Amino acid sequence: MDVHDVPESPATVSGRSEAALLRAARLGDEAAYEELVDLHGPAMLRYARRLMGGDADAAHDVVQEAFVSAWRDLERFEGRSSVRTWLFRILHRRAVDALRVRRPVPVDEPVIAGLSRPAPDDPLAEVLRGELLAALQSALAELPGPQRSVWLLREIEGLSYDEIADVLDLPVGSVRGHLHRGRRALAERMESWR
């Protein structure tokens, strides 16, 4: 498959599709590449921040490394996946490499806070909500790396099973298995909160 066969995605700020931006970037158009960065950067940064345990500096570093690698490897992109999936795959590899030399750090991300309903003007409810989020963050930090990555990509970033398989270079069946085990482990750890 050639980059010209990449399915068109919704238009971006400039009105050009992702495939058009990719074609232009491959021809050296830095502005087109910057638009791809603007399009996918926020989601990639959220994912990196979670993988890096909330360390914003480390997350920015791995995202920047991923975008630099992608720029250098534009000619190698064969279009077998979406640009988004390809970028997440590069990012995931950079983050895993960075984590190999670091100690695991608990997840600390405001987006996860959005998973629970906002508390009414009730101080007790607010305290319980904070404790629930702390328990969820702790439970996520205890998941093995693949389960945590699959859970974050599916539940927070909304990637499909096929996209997750591409990002993590796993068979779809393994993605389903990791997600199932991760959900089960989280449910067990969070049982007292039901």
Number of C-alpha atoms within 10 A of each C-alpha: 10 9 21 13 11 18 14 13 13 11 13 14 10 9 10 17 17 24 22 18 23 23 18 16 20 20 12 13 13 14 12 21 22 15 19 22 16 13 15 16 20 12 16 24 19 22 24 26 23 27 26 26 20 19 17 15 11 18 25 18 15 25 28 17 16 22 21 11 15 19 15 11 11 17 13 10 17 16 16 14 18 20 22 18 21 19 22 27 20 19 27 23 16 20 23 16 12 15 16 9 8 10 9 14 16 19 22 22 18 12 11 17 17 11 12 12 8 11 14 9 8 8 10 11 13 14 12 13 17 15 13 17 20 17 17 22 19 18 20 25 19 18 17 12 16 16 23 23 24 26 26 21 22 17 14 16 14 12 18 15 19 16 22 25 20 20 24 21 14 13 14 17 12 16 26 18 14 20 23 15 17 23 17 12 17 20 15 12 16 15 9 9 12 5
